[in-house]
Structures are given as C-alpha cells and as structure tokens.
Amino acid sequence: MQNLEDWLAENEPHVLEELNSGASEEALTRLAVIAGGVLPADFLGFYRLHDGQRTDVGGVINGEELLSIERIIDELAVW
C-alpha cells in the first residue's frame, strides 16, 4: 500500500487528501459476512488504511466515488 500512497503523494496529492482513515475490523468482518465470502487480502489491506473517500468531494477514481465499507454494504442491499 505504501507504493500507492507514495505515487498518489507525488502525482495526485489531492486524491490522497480525500481518502478517509481506515475501516474497523468489525466493519470488514460485517462486509465479508454480507458478501458471503472471504475478502481479498489486497482489498482488506487497502480498506484497513482508507475506508473510501469523503463524500463531499468528486470521485477519486476516474471521477467515481471510492465507496466506504458502509456504502458498499448499502449498495449490496440495493442489488
């Protein structure tokens, strides 16, 4: 994850500033249960550092919102 943060700091510092702090283990476990499986290690590693982005800014990934665990769970309920 440090490589990603280093790259963002150098190339897209505004994106790094828009990321939330990490998700709780409880939230990650809840998502895994709702999703019905084991979450990928890279996903867990990233979300332990950054639980999505602030919602008061534009999307950080090609203009799309990087969802928090809570928002992922909300979206899963819709689908």
Secondary structure, 3 states (H helix, E strand, C coil): CHHHHHHHHHHCHHHHHHECCCCCHHHHHHHHHHHCCCCCHHHHHHHHHCCCECCCCCECECEECCCCHHHHHHHHHHC
